[in-house]
Amino acid sequence: MTKEELIREFNALHIPDMEEVAELYELKGDFINLCYTLPSGQQVRLWDDDKMYYGAELCKKGSDRCYGLTAGDGYLLVCEYGNGGADAEIVVFKRL
């Protein structure tokens, strides 16, 4: 998918308190590869540290937390996290 198509896909999610996505940037996997705790308690990382992905960080309206967006390998991810990626939670993980 093109960058413009990915931006449309992110905006079509209509996530409350998330600003409209206007731009995506190329980011290296090791920069965006946060650790997530699954409901089972298992901790996972979803991306390859050595690959490049499209992504962005958007402030969550009315909060000190941010939304992190990543697109790559046929998936879209929107996560929410605190300062420095703390307490990362998956909001949407969608296969394209």
Secondary structure as GFF3:
##gff-version 3
##sequence-region A 1 96
A	DSSP	alpha_helix	3	11	.	.	.	ID=ss1
A	DSSP	beta_strand	25	28	.	.	.	ID=ss2
A	DSSP	alpha_helix	29	32	.	.	.	ID=ss3
A	DSSP	beta_strand	36	37	.	.	.	ID=ss4
A	DSSP	beta_strand	43	44	.	.	.	ID=ss5
A	DSSP	beta_strand	52	59	.	.	.	ID=ss6
A	DSSP	beta_strand	66	72	.	.	.	ID=ss7
A	DSSP	beta_strand	75	81	.	.	.	ID=ss8
A	DSSP	three_ten_helix	83	85	.	.	.	ID=ss9
A	DSSP	beta_strand	89	95	.	.	.	ID=ss10
###
